[in-house]
Amino acid sequence: MKTIGENIKIMRRKCGFTQEELATRLSVTPQAISKWENGNGTPDISQLIPLAQIFGITTDSLLGVVSATYGDAHTEAALGHEKLLMSTSQSEAEKHLAAYTYFRAESEKEPTNYTIMRKCINHAAEISRHADFSGFLSDTPEQYQEIIADCERKNLCISRYCEDKSEVEKSDYAMIWIYIHIKEFDKAKVLIDRLPSLNSNNLQEHIITKLSLFKHNFTPDKAEIANSMQKLLNTTGKLFFFTFEDYAYFADSKEAITYCDKLLGILDAYKAFDELLPSILAGENLLRSSLPMCHTKHGDFDSAAAELIRIANNYATLASIDETYKDIENAKTDARNAIEKALAKLKANCREKVCACAQYSEALKIIESMG
């Protein structure tokens, strides 16, 4: 069991505080913090609750009473529990709040698990979206502000101490969305400038296949080529989703549908590579999730419901080819969630009309018949 001094040092670094910054918050000297962390002294009992509050943990965690599960097993278990939380009957906003709360508690158990820490920021980003668009947590602004402050501390800690570049980028990316939704645009731009950009013409993928060719006497490394194509597809799919989502919400509905058809046509071209099909179908489903909103804007509820059938059919195909769905119930759960997310984008009266269409019932039948 770690000493309280060791825990203070771990949590201070996790939150991104210097000894001076922590000392200022506690109204003590930096020398006092140094003594606590080095085991040459302990904080006064009156400091325990303020310390725990600053770090966002319980006093039991601070004192080292709570045991922890460390490493990959902890991460895997936490990600498994996340799936359960996201499959409940709560609203999307409530699901993300529950997931954020869960990951925050797990992060307290293992302060150096940056994946679990970053997951807090991911779910907080979704919370900020619902707060921005539908006023979620508007009745408890203090709670919302505390979530944002916690994520800022976590993002700072990840950027300072995490050696996994991918985790740092994911953390920054999620934090950017939080700043956008709370209208802190200057802070968002600072983090955006830290992310990699397509403006660079010196990407790893441009030259990695050449390295392989020269290294292996010009024998093509098909695995490297496929990996590069997968990354290109992932980047393309994400760009397509975000740009079309803007069209779906703000452009003329028929113009948005035409634009989406063009994007779907580009994704179809990727189907020449069989190994990319799972990612292609996943990207297609993301685009189709906003199409019902476009169709309902001009009163075409049958076409809106028909998109749900296409989403269900794509999941049926994924269930048969994607190793992720060895357990068919996972495929069914994801398919139901995808349809619910598409319906959640509709106004209440439009949602009722789409659900009354025969195609909606057909989509549900396709999901239930999987496997």
C-alpha positions in Angstrom: 0.0 0.0 0.0 1.4 3.4 -1.0 2.0 6.1 1.7 -0.1 9.2 1.7 3.0 11.2 0.5 3.4 8.9 -2.5 -0.3 9.2 -3.2 -0.1 13.0 -3.0 2.8 13.0 -5.5 1.0 10.7 -7.9 -2.3 12.7 -7.8 -0.5 16.1 -8.0 1.2 14.9 -11.2 -1.9 13.3 -12.5 -3.8 16.7 -12.1 -0.9 18.6 -13.7 0.0 20.7 -10.6 3.4 21.9 -9.6 4.3 21.7 -5.9 4.0 25.5 -5.9 0.5 25.4 -7.5 -0.7 22.8 -5.0 0.8 24.7 -2.1 -1.1 27.9 -3.1 -4.4 26.0 -3.2 -3.8 24.7 0.3 -2.3 27.9 1.7 0.9 26.1 2.7 4.5 26.4 1.5 6.0 24.4 -1.4 8.5 23.1 1.1 5.6 21.5 3.1 4.4 19.7 -0.1 8.0 18.5 -0.8 8.3 17.1 2.7 5.0 15.2 2.5 5.9 13.7 -0.9 9.4 12.7 0.3 8.0 11.0 3.5 9.6 13.6 5.8 6.3 14.8 7.1 2.5 14.3 6.7 -0.3 16.8 6.1 -2.4 17.9 9.1 -5.6 16.1 9.4 -7.4 19.3 8.5 -5.7 19.2 5.1 -7.0 15.8 4.1 -10.5 16.8 2.9 -9.2 19.9 0.9 -6.5 17.6 -0.7 -9.1 15.0 -1.7 -11.4 17.7 -3.1 -8.6 19.3 -5.1 -7.7 15.9 -6.6 -11.3 14.8 -7.1 -10.9 11.6 -5.1 -12.1 10.2 -1.8 -10.1 10.6 1.4 -9.8 6.7 1.5 -8.1 6.8 -1.9 -5.8 9.6 -0.7 -4.9 7.5 2.4 -4.3 4.4 0.3 -7.1 2.4 1.9 -8.7 1.6 -1.5 -7.0 -1.2 -3.4 -6.6 -1.0 -7.1 -6.4 -3.3 -10.1 -3.6 -2.2 -12.4 -2.6 -2.4 -16.0 -4.2 -3.9 -19.1 -6.6 -6.1 -17.2 -8.0 -3.0 -15.5 -8.4 -1.2 -18.8 -10.1 -4.2 -20.5 -12.5 -4.6 -17.6 -13.3 -0.9 -17.7 -14.0 -0.9 -21.4 -16.2 -3.9 -21.0 -18.2 -2.1 -18.3 -18.5 0.9 -20.6 -20.4 -1.2 -23.2 -22.9 -2.2 -20.5 -23.4 1.4 -19.5 -23.9 2.5 -23.0 -26.5 -0.2 -23.7 -29.0 0.9 -20.9 -32.4 2.5 -21.6 -31.2 5.9 -20.4 -31.0 8.9 -22.7 -27.8 9.4 -24.6 -26.8 12.2 -22.3 -27.5 10.2 -19.2 -25.5 7.3 -20.5 -22.4 9.5 -21.1 -22.8 11.1 -17.7 -22.9 7.6 -16.1 -19.8 6.5 -18.2 -17.9 9.6 -17.3 -18.7 9.1 -13.6 -17.6 5.5 -13.8 -14.3 6.2 -15.6 -13.5 9.0 -13.2 -13.9 6.6 -10.2 -11.7 4.0 -12.0 -9.1 6.7 -12.8 -8.8 7.4 -9.1 -7.9 3.8 -8.5 -5.1 3.9 -11.0 -3.9 7.5 -11.6 -1.3 6.5 -14.2 -3.8 4.7 -16.5 -4.0 7.3 -19.2 -6.5 5.3 -21.3 -9.0 5.3 -18.5 -8.2 9.0 -17.8 -8.8 9.9 -21.5 -12.1 8.0 -21.5 -13.4 10.5 -18.9 -12.7 13.3 -21.4 -14.3 11.4 -24.3 -17.6 11.0 -22.4 -17.4 14.6 -21.1 -17.1 15.7 -24.7 -20.4 14.0 -25.4 -21.9 15.6 -22.3 -20.8 19.0 -23.5 -22.5 18.4 -26.8 -25.8 17.6 -25.1 -25.3 20.6 -22.8 -24.8 22.9 -25.7 -27.6 21.6 -27.9 -30.3 20.6 -25.4 -29.4 22.2 -22.1 -28.3 19.0 -20.4 -27.2 19.8 -16.8 -28.4 23.3 -17.1 -30.2 22.9 -13.7 -26.8 21.9 -12.1 -24.3 24.3 -13.6 -21.8 23.7 -10.8 -21.7 20.0 -11.6 -21.1 20.8 -15.3 -18.3 23.2 -14.6 -16.6 20.8 -12.2 -16.7 18.1 -15.0 -15.0 20.6 -17.4 -12.4 21.5 -14.8 -11.7 17.8 -14.1 -11.2 17.2 -17.8 -8.8 20.1 -18.2 -6.7 18.7 -15.4 -6.7 15.2 -16.9 -5.9 16.5 -20.4 -3.0 18.5 -19.0 -1.7 15.5 -17.2 -2.0 13.3 -20.3 -0.2 15.8 -22.4 2.7 16.2 -19.8 3.2 12.6 -18.7 1.7 10.1 -21.2 4.3 8.6 -23.6 1.7 7.2 -25.9 1.4 9.8 -28.7 -2.0 8.3 -29.8 -3.5 8.8 -26.3 -2.3 12.4 -26.2 -3.9 13.1 -29.5 -7.2 11.4 -28.6 -7.2 13.4 -25.3 -6.6 16.7 -27.1 -9.2 15.9 -29.8 -11.9 15.2 -27.2 -10.9 18.3 -25.2 -11.2 20.4 -28.3 -14.9 19.4 -28.6 -15.5 20.4 -25.0 -13.9 23.8 -25.6 -16.0 24.3 -28.8 -19.2 23.5 -27.0 -18.5 25.8 -24.1 -17.4 28.5 -26.6 -13.8 28.6 -25.4 -12.6 28.9 -29.1 -9.1 30.2 -28.3 -8.4 27.3 -26.1 -9.7 24.9 -28.7 -7.4 26.4 -31.4 -4.3 25.9 -29.1 -5.1 22.2 -29.0 -6.0 22.0 -32.6 -2.5 23.4 -33.5 -1.0 20.4 -31.6 -2.8 17.8 -33.7 -1.2 16.3 -36.8 -2.4 17.7 -40.1 -3.0 16.6 -43.7 -1.1 19.7 -44.7 2.1 17.7 -44.1 3.3 15.9 -47.1 5.8 13.9 -45.0 3.5 11.3 -43.5 4.7 8.0 -42.3 2.3 6.2 -44.7 3.9 7.9 -47.7 7.2 6.2 -47.2 6.7 3.1 -45.0 5.9 0.9 -48.0 9.1 2.2 -49.7 11.1 1.2 -46.7 9.6 -2.3 -46.8 10.3 -2.6 -50.5 13.9 -1.7 -50.2 14.4 -3.7 -47.1 13.0 -6.9 -48.6 14.6 -6.6 -52.1 11.6 -4.9 -53.7 9.1 -7.6 -52.6 5.9 -5.8 -51.8 4.8 -5.9 -48.2 1.1 -6.3 -48.6 0.4 -6.0 -44.9 1.9 -2.5 -44.9 0.0 -1.5 -48.0 -3.2 -2.7 -46.5 -2.5 -0.9 -43.2 -1.9 2.3 -45.0 -5.2 1.9 -46.9 -7.0 1.3 -43.7 -5.6 4.5 -42.2 -6.6 6.4 -45.3 -10.1 5.0 -45.1 -10.4 5.9 -41.4 -9.3 9.5 -42.0 -11.6 9.8 -45.0 -14.6 8.3 -43.1 -14.2 10.7 -40.2 -13.9 13.7 -42.4 -17.0 12.6 -44.4 -19.0 12.1 -41.2 -18.2 15.5 -39.7 -18.8 17.4 -43.0 -22.0 15.7 -43.8 -23.3 16.1 -40.2 -23.0 19.9 -40.8 -24.8 19.6 -44.1 -27.6 17.5 -42.4 -28.2 20.1 -39.7 -27.7 23.3 -41.5 -28.0 22.9 -45.3 -31.1 22.5 -47.5 -32.3 18.9 -47.0 -32.1 17.9 -50.7 -28.7 19.4 -51.1 -27.5 17.5 -48.0 -28.9 14.2 -49.4 -27.1 14.8 -52.7 -23.9 15.5 -50.9 -24.2 12.3 -48.9 -24.8 10.3 -52.1 -21.4 11.6 -53.3 -19.7 10.6 -50.1 -21.2 7.1 -50.2 -20.1 6.8 -53.8 -16.5 7.4 -52.7 -16.8 4.8 -49.9 -18.1 2.3 -52.4 -14.8 2.7 -54.3 -12.9 1.4 -51.3 -14.9 -1.9 -51.5 -12.4 -3.0 -54.1 -10.3 -4.0 -51.0 -12.2 -6.8 -49.3 -10.3 -6.4 -46.1 -11.6 -2.9 -45.7 -15.3 -3.9 -45.8 -15.9 -3.8 -42.0 -14.6 -0.2 -41.8 -16.5 0.8 -45.0 -19.8 -0.4 -43.6 -19.1 1.3 -40.2 -18.4 4.6 -42.0 -21.5 4.2 -44.2 -23.6 3.7 -41.1 -22.3 6.9 -39.6 -23.4 8.8 -42.7 -26.7 7.1 -42.9 -27.5 7.9 -39.3 -28.1 11.6 -40.3 -30.0 10.8 -43.5 -33.4 10.3 -41.8 -33.2 13.8 -40.4 -32.7 15.1 -44.0 -35.6 13.1 -45.4 -38.0 14.2 -42.6 -37.2 17.9 -43.2 -39.2 17.7 -46.4 -41.8 15.1 -45.1 -40.4 11.9 -46.7 -40.9 9.6 -43.7 -40.7 6.4 -45.8 -37.3 7.2 -47.1 -36.2 8.1 -43.6 -37.3 4.7 -42.3 -35.7 3.0 -45.3 -32.3 4.3 -44.1 -32.8 2.3 -40.9 -33.2 -0.9 -42.9 -29.9 -0.1 -44.7 -28.2 0.4 -41.3 -29.7 -2.9 -40.0 -28.5 -4.8 -43.1 -25.0 -3.4 -42.8 -24.9 -4.6 -39.2 -26.1 -8.0 -40.3 -23.2 -8.1 -42.8 -20.8 -6.9 -40.1 -22.0 -9.7 -37.8 -20.9 -12.3 -40.4 -17.5 -10.9 -41.3 -16.2 -8.8 -38.3 -14.3 -10.6 -35.6 -15.6 -7.9 -33.2 -18.9 -9.6 -33.4 -18.1 -13.1 -32.4 -20.8 -12.7 -29.8 -23.9 -11.9 -32.0 -25.6 -10.1 -29.1 -22.9 -7.4 -29.4 -23.8 -6.9 -33.0 -27.5 -6.7 -32.1 -26.9 -4.2 -29.3 -24.7 -2.0 -31.6 -27.4 -2.1 -34.4 -30.2 -1.1 -32.0 -28.0 1.7 -30.6 -27.2 2.9 -34.1 -30.9 3.1 -35.0 -31.8 4.8 -31.7 -29.1 7.4 -32.4 -30.5 8.1 -35.9 -34.0 8.5 -34.4 -32.7 10.7 -31.6 -31.7 13.3 -34.2 -35.3 13.7 -35.2 -37.9 16.0 -33.7 -40.4 14.1 -31.6 -43.3 14.3 -34.1 -41.1 13.2 -36.9 -39.7 10.3 -34.8 -43.2 9.0 -34.2 -44.0 9.1 -37.9 -40.8 7.3 -38.9 -41.5 4.6 -36.2 -45.0 4.1 -37.6 -43.6 3.2 -41.1 -43.4 -0.5 -42.0 -39.7 -0.1 -42.8 -38.9 0.7 -39.2 -40.5 -2.6 -38.1 -38.6 -4.4 -40.9 -35.3 -2.9 -39.6 -36.0 -4.3 -36.1 -36.8 -7.7 -37.6 -33.5 -7.8 -39.4 -31.7 -7.1 -36.2 -33.5 -9.8 -34.3 -32.9 -12.4 -37.0 -29.1 -11.9 -36.9 -27.2 -15.1 -36.3 
